[in-house]
Amino acid sequence: MNRDTGFPRADAESDFLRARRRQVLSRLANWLRREPDDVNIMLPFHEVVDALGWVSERRIGLRVIQLSSIVGSVDRGRDFDRRFRPTSGRVRERWERLALAARRGENIPPIEVYRIGGLHFIIDGHHRVSVAHAMGLDSIDAQVTEVRTKLDPAGIRYRGDLIVKDYRRLFLERVPLTGQARASVIVSDPWDYAELGEHVEAWGFRLMQDEGTFLDRQTIAARWFAEEYEPVVRMLHQADLIGTRTEAEAYMWVAGERYRLIRTHRWDDEVIETLRTQR
């Protein structure tokens, strides 16, 4: 906030107008830079949970949290932008009342949030967070409920990132990798997860035909990673065929090219050399 002029009510009104002006200027700057539409929108809590897969939740009580870790909302995403600047005059009366109390030295009551990993989503307290940002604070008291999900929220910045997380969650339900194997198989394009899932299921079907027995998804996932994926990735590194892709993306590329060029599911030096010359 700007310095105190000695008229708290007028200062609180100026604080709100300043926050609104910054929100409008930020929106204009995003438009001029042609940034994605979701760059300045709060992350919707329920969409994040759906994408990551809900496991459980527990209340952990009062904590001090960083304002920068608050990235989304349960149900009030329209009234404030990603940095909790007001998006309209609809919230002005309550906002100015809280700003006035803050300027008079009153403490901001704790807000209520959900925590997923290192991210927080507001249940109650949007106006308080907005005023705290305007005051230049770094942290705020919060009653925290921790939510555990199947996937880690790391890497989520914007709403569009949820698509990749959602497809990855579905892939891991089809191909239930664990441990290091789970962490190793990463692609950038969400649709690649769908294609890779089909590829692994087809590999598993051929394996069951060869061995004449039924194998569950966990067994197929583990054997695909150990018997197919890891050996191929090692060969790709040795042949310098990874490039700028992730290992999983390189695997998908050569697996597709191998069958297109040679009509085989085997891997040997001849296959690798043919793929190298066609690169």
Secondary structure, 3 states (H helix, E strand, C coil): CCCCCCCHHHHHHHHHHHHHHHHHHHHHHHHHCCCCHHHHCCEEHHHHHHHHCEEEEEEEEEEEEEHHHEEEECCCCCCECCCCCECCHHHHHHHHHHHHHHHCCCCCCCEEEEEECCEEEEEECHHHHHHHHHHCCCEEEEEEEEEEECCCCCCCCCCCHHHHHHHHHHHHHHCCCCHHHHHHCCCCCHHHHHHHHHHHHHHHHHHHHHHCCCCCHHHHHHHHHHHHHHHHHHHHHHCCCCCCCCHHHHHHHHHHHHHHHHCCCCCCHHHHHHHHHCC
